[in-house]
C-alpha cells in the first residue's frame, strides 16, 4: 500500500476573480462583516511568471480561513460556466443559529440583495444570494443530529456507488440527462425521528 497523503488541515482560502476590489471589499467587509486582512499587489504572477498586473485581496472568517479575490484591473467579472446551471457552483458559509440566519437574510434584503430561502434541507437550513461578481453564496446552519450525520457518513460510499451504477445504466439505455436526486438520497432528505438531540457541526450541503 502506498504512503497516505499528507494531512490536509483545513481551508486556507478560496480565490475567485472579482470585477472591482473596492466593490468586493464593500460587500464582504461592510455588509457581510468579513475583515479585509491582506492585500497583494503585483505585476507578475509568481506561480507562472506571466505578466498580469493584479491585486489579490483576502477576507478572514472567524475560523481563520479566508475568501480571496483577484482584481485584474479590467473591470471584468468571471464569466459563468456555459455548461453548468447557476445554482451549482457556490460558496457555503456556516452561521451559528437559525436566528442568525434570519438576521442575515433581513440585513441582506435591507441592503437590496435578493435572497432565496430560508430553505430547509432537513440536515441544514440555508439562504442563497449572489455577490457583485455573480458568485453564488450560501449561508447555512446545520440542523442534523450527530447521530444522523454519522449515519450519512457511513452510507456515503454506498450512495456514490449506487449513483455511478445508475448513470452507467442510463447511458447504456440512452435515457438522457441525470435526475436531480441521487438514488438513496430520500433517506437523507427526511428528518430522523430517532435522532439524538445533539446537533452535529456539519451537515450535508445541498443546492
ROVO-247263 format. One line per 8 residues: number of its first residue (from 1); their letters; for each residue x, y, z of N, C-alpha, C. Coordinates in Angstrom, 2 decimals, padded with zeros to 5 digits, always signed. Each point is the difference from the previous one (the first is absolute). Layout:
BEGIN
NUM> A> X,Y,Z,X,Y,Z,X,Y,Z | ... $
END
This chain:
BEGIN
1> XXXXXXXX> +000.84,-001.19,+000.00,-000.84,+001.19,+000.00,+000.88,+001.24,+000.00 | -000.38,+001.00,-000.77,+000.79,+001.22,-000.07,-000.17,+000.81,+001.27 | +000.95,+000.90,+000.23,-000.07,+000.87,+001.16,-001.21,+000.93,-000.10 | -000.67,+000.28,+001.11,-001.14,+000.91,-000.06,+000.46,+001.41,-000.34 | -000.92,+000.77,-000.57,+000.29,+001.39,-000.33,+000.22,+000.78,+001.28 | +000.74,+001.10,-000.10,+000.22,+000.84,+001.17,-001.33,+000.49,+000.56 | -000.11,+000.20,+001.31,-001.28,+000.45,+000.56,-000.39,+001.38,-000.52 | -001.24,+000.13,-000.43,-000.55,+001.30,-000.39,-000.81,+000.52,+001.18 $
9> XXXXXXXX> +000.41,+001.13,+000.54,-000.52,+000.48,+001.28,-001.24,+000.88,-000.11 | -000.25,+000.54,-001.16,-001.15,+000.88,-000.14,+000.18,+000.93,-001.18 | -000.98,+000.86,-000.19,+000.04,+000.96,-001.09,+000.81,+001.21,+000.41 | +001.00,+000.37,-000.80,+000.70,+001.27,+000.23,-000.75,+001.14,-000.70 | -000.22,-000.15,-001.32,-000.82,+000.99,-000.70,-000.59,-000.59,-001.26 | -001.11,+000.57,-000.38,-000.62,-000.27,-001.30,+000.11,+001.29,-000.78 | +000.56,-000.07,-001.23,+000.25,+001.20,-000.80,-000.82,-000.01,-001.28 | -000.49,+001.19,-000.35,-000.79,+000.15,-001.21,+000.30,+001.36,-000.60 $
17> XXXXXXXX> -000.41,+000.21,-001.23,+000.18,+001.29,-000.65,-001.12,+000.95,+000.42 | +000.36,+001.27,+000.22,-001.01,+001.01,+000.26,+000.09,+001.11,-001.03 | -001.09,+000.71,-000.16,-000.06,+001.10,-000.97,+000.77,+001.22,+000.51 | -000.15,+000.28,+001.28,+000.63,+001.19,+000.57,+000.24,-000.28,+001.48 | +001.24,+000.20,+000.46,+000.33,-000.39,+001.38,-000.71,+000.86,+001.03 | -000.25,+001.28,-000.29,-000.70,+000.84,+000.98,-001.48,-000.37,+000.08 | -000.63,-000.28,-001.13,-001.38,-000.48,+000.00,-000.11,-001.30,+000.80 | +000.96,-000.89,-000.22,+000.02,-001.28,+000.70,+000.28,+000.20,+001.48 $
25> XXXXXXXX> +000.92,+000.91,+000.34,+000.29,+000.29,+001.41,-001.24,+000.51,+000.73 | -000.72,+000.91,-000.64,-001.19,+000.55,+000.64,-001.03,-001.09,+000.28 | -000.14,-000.95,-000.91,-000.97,-001.07,+000.18,+000.42,-000.94,+001.12 | +001.24,-000.48,-000.06,+000.44,-001.03,+000.96,+000.35,+000.58,+001.37 | +000.57,+001.19,+000.03,+000.38,+000.59,+001.29,-001.14,+000.80,+000.61 | -000.54,+000.95,-000.73,-001.01,+000.89,+000.56,-001.34,-000.69,+000.20 | -000.40,-000.86,-000.93,-001.30,-000.66,+000.10,+000.09,-001.33,+000.74 | +000.91,-000.89,-000.43,+000.09,-001.33,+000.62,+000.87,-000.02,+001.24 $
33> XXXXXXXX> +000.77,+001.04,+000.25,+000.78,+000.08,+001.23,+001.29,-000.79,+000.01 | +000.53,-000.36,-001.16,+001.27,-000.72,-000.06,+001.13,+001.02,-000.20 | +000.91,+000.14,+000.97,+001.02,+001.05,-000.10,+001.00,-000.25,-001.12 | +000.36,+001.07,-000.68,+001.10,-000.04,-000.97,+001.30,-000.06,+000.79 | +000.79,-001.07,-000.19,+001.18,-000.20,+000.84,+001.31,-000.06,-000.78 | -000.06,-000.15,-001.31,+001.26,-000.10,-000.75,-000.24,+000.40,-001.45 | +000.96,+000.73,-000.57,-000.07,+000.41,-001.41,+001.35,-000.26,-000.64 | -000.02,-000.65,-001.15,+001.21,-000.21,-000.79,-000.14,+000.78,-001.30 $
41> XXXXXXXX> +000.98,+000.83,-000.32,+000.01,+000.76,-001.25,+001.23,-000.41,-000.79 | -000.21,-000.47,-001.22,+001.13,-000.47,-000.80,-000.31,+000.18,-001.48 | +001.06,+000.07,-000.80,-000.12,+000.03,-001.46,+000.32,-001.34,-000.64 | +000.56,-000.92,+000.81,+000.43,-001.30,-000.52,-000.63,-001.09,+000.84 | -000.54,-001.04,-000.64,-000.60,-001.13,+000.70,+001.12,-000.89,+000.52 | +000.15,-000.17,+001.31,+001.15,-000.76,+000.53,+000.06,-001.45,-000.49 | -001.15,-000.66,-000.12,+000.01,-001.43,-000.36,+000.35,-000.25,-001.45 | -000.35,+000.94,-000.90,+000.21,-000.23,-001.43,+001.03,+000.93,-000.63 $
49> XXXXXXXX> +000.27,+001.12,+000.66,+000.94,+000.97,-000.55,-000.58,+000.92,-001.05 | -001.28,-000.14,-000.32,-000.59,+000.84,-001.05,-000.28,+001.41,+000.51 | +000.01,+000.94,-000.91,-000.30,+001.40,+000.34,-001.50,+000.19,+000.03 | -000.53,+000.41,+001.17,-001.44,+000.24,+000.14,-000.19,+000.83,+001.27 | -000.01,+001.32,-000.10,-000.19,+000.82,+001.18,-001.30,-000.35,+000.73 | +000.08,-000.17,+001.32,-001.18,-000.40,+000.76,+000.12,+000.46,+001.45 | -001.14,+000.01,+000.67,-000.08,+000.11,+001.45,-000.71,-001.25,+000.50 | +000.54,-000.59,+001.07,-000.57,-001.20,+000.61,-000.41,+000.36,+001.43 $
57> XXXXXXXX> -001.30,-000.04,+000.29,-000.51,+000.46,+001.30,-000.58,-001.18,+000.78 | +000.21,+000.01,+001.32,-000.38,-001.10,+000.87,-000.92,+000.49,+001.11 | -001.12,-000.73,+000.21,-000.94,+000.30,+001.07,-000.04,-001.20,+000.95 | +000.20,+000.27,+001.29,+000.14,-001.09,+000.98,-001.33,-000.33,+000.66 | -000.24,-001.31,+000.15,-001.15,-000.50,+000.75,+000.43,-000.37,+001.41 | -000.98,-000.25,+000.87,+000.30,-000.20,+001.41,+000.89,-001.21,+000.26 | -000.03,-001.00,-000.88,+000.82,-001.19,+000.23,+001.41,+000.14,-000.54 | +000.35,+001.18,-000.53,+001.34,+000.24,-000.52,+000.16,-000.27,-001.48 $
65> XXXXXXXX> -001.02,-000.55,-000.64,+000.06,-000.18,-001.45,-000.41,+001.30,-000.68 | +000.17,+000.05,-001.33,-000.19,+001.26,-000.72,-000.79,-000.21,-001.29 | -000.70,+001.05,-000.41,-000.46,+000.14,-001.37,+000.90,+001.03,-000.65 | +000.46,-000.29,-001.22,+000.97,+000.88,-000.67,-000.44,+000.25,-001.43 | +000.42,+001.15,-000.52,-000.43,+000.40,-001.34,+001.15,+000.66,-000.74 | +000.02,-000.21,-001.31,+000.96,+000.65,-000.89,-000.72,+001.09,-000.80 | +000.49,+001.23,+000.10,-000.43,+001.09,-000.88,+001.10,+000.16,-001.05 | -000.32,-000.32,-001.26,+000.99,+000.05,-001.08,+000.06,+001.36,-000.67 $
73> XXXXXXXX> -000.73,+000.97,+000.53,+000.12,+001.37,-000.47,-000.78,+000.34,-001.25 | -000.87,-000.92,-000.45,-000.73,+000.25,-001.25,-001.50,+000.14,+000.19 | -000.46,+000.02,+001.28,-001.43,+000.15,+000.32,-000.86,-001.10,-000.62 | +000.55,-001.20,-000.11,-000.72,-001.13,-000.57,-000.17,-001.07,+001.08 | -001.22,-000.48,+000.19,-000.25,-001.11,+000.92,+000.21,-001.32,-000.73 | +000.19,-001.07,+000.77,+000.13,-001.32,-000.60,-001.29,-000.38,-000.71 | +000.13,-000.57,-001.19,-001.17,-000.44,-000.75,-000.56,-001.28,+000.61 | -001.32,-000.16,+000.04,-000.57,-001.25,+000.51,+000.35,-001.16,-000.92 $
81> XXXXXXXX> +000.03,-001.20,+000.57,+000.29,-001.19,-000.79,-001.16,-000.26,-000.95 | +000.28,-000.19,-001.29,-001.10,-000.15,-000.98,-000.74,-001.32,+000.12 | +000.57,-001.00,+000.66,-000.68,-001.30,+000.05,-000.46,-000.36,+001.41 | -000.06,+001.00,+000.90,-000.32,-000.27,+001.39,-001.11,+000.94,+000.47 | -001.09,-000.51,+000.55,-001.06,+000.88,+000.50,+000.53,+000.95,+001.07 | -000.63,+001.17,+000.13,+000.50,+001.03,+000.90,-000.07,-000.41,+001.47 | -000.82,-001.01,+000.33,-000.14,-000.41,+001.40,+001.06,-001.01,+000.44 | +000.81,-000.49,-000.93,+000.93,-001.09,+000.34,+001.24,+000.52,+000.73 $
89> XXXXXXXX> +000.77,+000.86,-000.65,+001.24,+000.49,+000.60,-000.32,+001.08,+001.03 | +000.40,-000.20,+001.24,-000.28,+000.98,+001.04,+000.95,-000.19,+001.17 | +000.08,+001.01,+000.84,+000.78,-000.04,+001.23,-000.99,-000.02,+001.16 | +000.08,-001.02,+000.87,-000.90,-000.11,+001.14,+000.75,+000.36,+001.27 | -000.56,+000.93,+000.77,+000.61,+000.50,+001.22,-000.93,-000.28,+001.17 | +000.56,-000.52,+001.09,-000.81,-000.42,+001.14,-000.21,+001.15,+000.97 | -001.23,+000.12,+000.51,-000.32,+000.95,+001.07,-000.43,-000.79,+001.23 | -000.23,+000.72,+001.12,-000.14,-000.68,+001.29,-001.38,-000.58,+000.27 $
97> XXXXXXXX> -001.04,+000.59,-000.56,-001.35,-000.39,+000.42,-001.03,+000.41,-001.05 | -001.22,-000.52,+000.16,-001.09,+000.42,-000.87,-000.28,+001.49,+000.19 | +000.08,+000.47,+001.23,-000.21,+001.44,+000.24,+001.03,+000.83,-000.76 | +001.25,-000.46,+000.00,+001.05,+000.71,-000.75,-000.30,-000.02,-001.49 | -000.52,-001.12,-000.49,-000.34,-000.11,-001.41,-001.12,+000.98,-000.36 | -001.01,+000.09,+000.86,-001.09,+000.94,-000.24,+000.51,+001.45,+000.02 | +000.90,+000.29,+000.95,+000.54,+001.36,+000.09,+000.81,+000.33,-001.25 | +000.77,-000.96,-000.50,+000.79,+000.21,-001.21,-000.92,+000.26,-001.19 $
105> XXXXXXXX> -001.06,-000.77,-000.11,-000.95,+000.19,-001.09,-000.60,+001.41,+000.05 | -000.39,+000.43,+001.18,-000.60,+001.33,+000.14,+000.99,+001.10,-000.37 | +001.26,-000.14,+000.44,+000.99,+001.03,-000.30,+000.31,+000.05,-001.49 | +000.12,-001.17,-000.63,+000.28,-000.04,-001.43,-001.15,+000.64,-000.79 | -001.21,-000.35,+000.33,-001.15,+000.55,-000.72,-000.12,+001.50,+000.22 | +000.31,+000.47,+001.21,-000.03,+001.44,+000.25,+001.05,+000.74,-000.83 | +001.09,-000.70,-000.36,+001.04,+000.59,-000.83,-000.29,-000.15,-001.49 | -001.15,-000.56,-000.35,-000.38,-000.14,-001.39,+000.48,-001.27,-000.67 $
113> XXXXXXXX> +000.47,-000.97,+000.80,+000.48,-001.27,-000.56,-001.18,-000.97,-000.06 | -000.21,-000.60,-001.15,-001.07,-001.00,-000.15,+000.44,-001.30,+000.67 | -000.85,-000.53,+000.87,+000.33,-001.19,+000.78,-001.03,-001.09,-000.26 | +000.48,-001.22,-000.24,-000.86,-001.18,-000.14,+000.05,-000.79,+001.30 | -001.15,-000.37,+000.51,-000.04,-000.75,+001.25,-000.56,+000.86,+001.12 | -000.13,-000.62,+001.13,+000.73,-001.13,+000.58,-000.51,-001.32,-000.60 | +000.93,-000.84,-000.44,-000.29,-001.31,-000.57,+000.38,-001.08,+001.02 | -000.94,-000.88,+000.29,+000.23,-001.07,+000.97,+000.42,-001.27,-000.74 $
121> XXXXXXXX> +001.27,-000.38,+000.16,+000.52,-001.23,-000.61,-000.05,-001.17,+000.99 | -000.60,+000.21,+001.16,-000.15,-001.01,+001.05,+001.29,-000.26,+000.76 | +001.15,+000.07,-000.66,+001.27,-000.11,+000.72,+000.64,+001.36,+000.21 | -000.40,+000.97,-000.80,+000.42,+001.39,+000.14,-001.18,+000.89,-000.42 | +000.04,+001.27,+000.44,-000.89,+001.02,-000.54,+000.86,+001.10,-000.58 | -000.41,+000.56,-001.16,+000.89,+000.86,-000.76,-000.74,+001.15,-000.66 | +000.74,+001.07,-000.24,-000.43,+001.06,-000.91,+001.04,+000.13,-001.10 | -000.42,+000.55,-001.15,+000.86,+000.10,-001.17,-000.10,+001.40,-000.59 $
129> XXXXXXXX> +001.13,+000.50,-000.49,+000.03,+001.31,-000.64,+001.28,+000.10,-000.82 | +000.10,+001.04,-000.83,+001.17,+000.20,-000.85,+000.79,+001.22,+000.45 | +001.33,-000.09,-000.09,+000.83,+001.16,+000.30,+000.08,+000.89,-001.24 | +000.68,+001.15,+000.05,+000.04,+000.89,-001.17,+000.68,-000.59,-001.23 | +000.72,-001.11,+000.18,+000.69,-000.64,-001.11,-000.78,-001.16,-000.62 | -001.22,-000.22,+000.48,-000.79,-001.10,-000.51,+000.33,-001.33,+000.64 | +000.74,+000.01,+001.13,+000.33,-001.22,+000.71,-001.14,-000.33,+000.96 | -000.51,-001.21,-000.07,-001.10,-000.39,+000.87,+000.54,-000.35,+001.38 $
137> XXXXXXXX> -000.60,+000.59,+001.02,+000.36,-000.25,+001.39,-001.15,-000.65,+000.72 | +000.35,-000.86,+000.94,-000.98,-000.64,+000.88,+000.42,+000.27,+001.44 | -000.95,+000.44,+000.82,+000.19,+000.00,+001.44,-000.83,-001.13,+000.56 | +000.60,-000.81,+000.88,-000.67,-001.21,+000.42,+000.24,-000.28,+001.47 | -000.95,-000.65,+000.63,+000.16,-000.47,+001.37,-000.34,-001.49,+000.04 | +000.90,-000.84,+000.53,-000.31,-001.43,+000.10,-001.12,-000.26,+001.00 | -000.89,-000.93,-000.35,-001.11,-000.37,+000.88,-000.06,-001.50,+000.26 | +000.82,-000.78,-000.70,+000.00,-001.45,+000.19,+000.66,-000.36,+001.32 $
145> XXXXXXXX> -000.48,-001.06,+000.62,+000.63,-000.49,+001.23,+001.33,-000.65,-000.34 | +000.82,-000.15,+001.02,+001.28,-000.70,-000.18,-000.23,-001.43,-000.48 | -001.06,-000.63,+000.52,-000.32,-001.37,-000.41,-000.35,-000.06,-001.49 | -000.82,+000.94,-000.47,-000.39,+000.01,-001.41,+001.21,+000.27,-000.88 | +000.85,+000.94,+000.40,+001.18,+000.31,-000.78,+000.93,-001.20,-000.08 | +000.16,-000.73,+001.10,+000.84,-001.19,-000.01,-000.58,-001.07,-000.92 | -001.34,-000.13,+000.00,-000.64,-000.97,-000.90,+000.24,+000.37,-001.45 | -000.13,+001.30,-000.33,+000.27,+000.44,-001.37,+001.43,-000.33,-000.42 $
153> XXXXXXXX> +000.95,+000.17,+000.92,+001.40,-000.31,-000.32,+000.17,-001.49,-000.28 | -000.66,-000.83,+000.79,+000.10,-001.44,-000.22,-000.58,-000.42,-001.34 | -001.04,+000.72,-000.45,-000.71,-000.38,-001.23,+000.57,+000.68,-001.25 | +000.97,+000.89,+000.17,+000.44,+000.85,-001.11,+000.59,-000.79,-001.16 | +000.88,-000.96,+000.27,+000.63,-000.74,-001.09,-001.02,-000.83,-000.76 | -000.93,-000.62,+000.72,-001.02,-000.79,-000.67,-000.88,+000.88,-000.88 | -000.29,+001.24,+000.45,-000.82,+000.91,-000.80,+000.70,+000.39,-001.29 | +001.33,+000.25,+000.08,+000.76,+000.34,-001.21,+000.03,-001.20,-000.95 $
161> XXXXXXXX> +000.20,-001.18,+000.53,+000.03,-001.20,-000.85,-001.37,-000.22,-000.68 | -001.08,+000.24,+000.73,-001.33,-000.16,-000.57,-000.23,+001.01,-001.13 | +000.40,+001.25,+000.24,-000.14,+001.05,-001.02,+000.82,-000.33,-001.24 | +001.20,-000.53,+000.19,+000.88,-000.34,-001.12,-000.62,-001.12,-000.84 | -000.59,-000.99,+000.66,-000.67,-001.08,-000.74,-001.20,+000.54,-000.76 | -000.77,+000.90,+000.65,-001.17,+000.56,-000.66,+000.39,+000.79,-001.25 | +001.05,+000.81,+000.12,+000.46,+000.75,-001.17,+000.41,-000.92,-001.15 | +000.74,-001.05,+000.35,+000.46,-000.93,-001.03,-001.18,-000.68,-000.68 $
169> XXXXXXXX> -001.02,-000.39,+000.78,-001.18,-000.64,-000.57,-000.76,+000.96,-000.89 | -000.09,+001.26,+000.41,-000.73,+000.99,-000.78,+000.72,+000.28,-001.32 | +001.33,+000.09,+000.06,+000.76,+000.20,-001.24,-000.20,-001.17,-000.95 | +000.02,-001.21,+000.57,-000.18,-001.18,-000.84,-001.37,-000.05,-000.63 | -001.01,+000.54,+000.72,-001.36,-000.01,-000.53,-000.30,+001.23,-000.85 | +000.95,+000.97,+000.01,-000.20,+001.21,-000.78,-001.16,+000.84,+000.49 | -000.18,+000.08,+001.34,-001.16,+000.71,+000.54,+000.27,+001.46,+000.30 | +001.17,+000.51,-000.31,+000.21,+001.45,+000.13,+000.63,+000.42,+001.29 $
177> XXXXXXXX> -000.35,+001.21,+000.45,+000.71,+000.64,+001.10,-000.35,-000.61,+001.34 | +000.87,+000.28,+000.97,-000.17,-000.54,+001.34,-001.15,+000.69,+000.73 | -000.73,-000.74,+000.83,-000.99,+000.65,+000.85,+000.68,+000.82,+001.07 | -000.75,+000.88,+000.61,+000.59,+000.94,+000.96,+000.39,-000.68,+001.29 | -000.63,-001.13,+000.34,+000.25,-000.60,+001.30,+000.59,-001.38,-000.19 | +001.09,-000.29,+000.71,+000.65,-001.28,-000.14,-000.81,-001.09,+000.69 | +000.25,-001.24,-000.46,-000.68,-001.12,+000.63,+000.41,-000.09,+001.45 | -000.96,-000.25,+000.83,+000.28,-000.14,+001.42,-000.01,+001.30,+000.77 $
185> XXXXXXXX> -000.21,+001.13,-000.65,+000.04,+001.29,+000.70,-001.28,+000.27,+000.77 | -001.06,-000.74,-000.28,-001.27,+000.27,+000.67,+000.14,-000.15,+001.51 | +000.79,-000.97,+000.43,+000.17,-000.19,+001.44,+000.69,+001.19,+000.63 | +000.99,+000.56,-000.70,+000.72,+001.15,+000.53,-000.85,+001.25,-000.01 | -001.03,+000.04,-000.85,-000.84,+001.18,-000.12,-001.14,+000.02,+001.00 | -000.16,-001.10,+000.76,-001.10,-000.07,+000.95,+000.52,+000.16,+001.41 | -000.71,+000.72,+000.85,+000.43,+000.14,+001.39,+000.07,-001.37,+000.66 | +000.99,-000.17,+000.88,+000.19,-001.26,+000.71,-000.72,+000.08,+001.34 $
193> XXXXXXXX> -001.12,-000.69,+000.13,-000.82,+000.12,+001.20,+000.69,-000.58,+001.22 | +001.02,-000.85,-000.22,+000.70,-000.60,+001.13,+001.32,+000.69,+000.27 | +000.26,+001.14,-000.65,+001.29,+000.65,+000.12,+000.21,+000.53,+001.41 | +001.27,+000.03,+000.41,+000.36,+000.59,+001.28,-000.20,+001.51,-000.07 | -000.14,+000.61,+001.17,-000.25,+001.44,+000.01,+001.26,+000.81,-000.24 | +001.17,-000.59,+000.19,+001.25,+000.72,-000.26,+000.11,+000.30,-001.49 | +000.28,+001.25,-000.35,+000.09,+000.39,-001.40,+001.44,-000.11,-000.47 | +000.19,-000.61,-001.16,+001.33,-000.12,-000.57,+000.51,+001.36,-000.43 $
201> XXXXXXX> +001.33,+000.12,-000.11,+000.58,+001.26,-000.49,+000.12,+000.01,-001.52 | -000.51,-001.01,-000.64,+000.07,-000.08,-001.46,-001.23,-000.70,-000.51 | -000.53,+000.50,-001.10,-001.12,-000.67,-000.65,+000.27,-000.09,-001.48 | -000.61,-000.95,-000.68,+000.21,-000.16,-001.44,-000.44,+001.24,-000.72 | +000.85,+000.52,-000.87,-000.33,+001.22,-000.75,-000.93,-000.35,-001.17 | -000.91,+000.89,-000.26,-000.95,-000.22,-001.08,-000.27,+001.32,-000.69 | -000.49,-000.05,-001.22,-000.29,+001.22,-000.76,-001.32,+000.59,+000.42 $
END
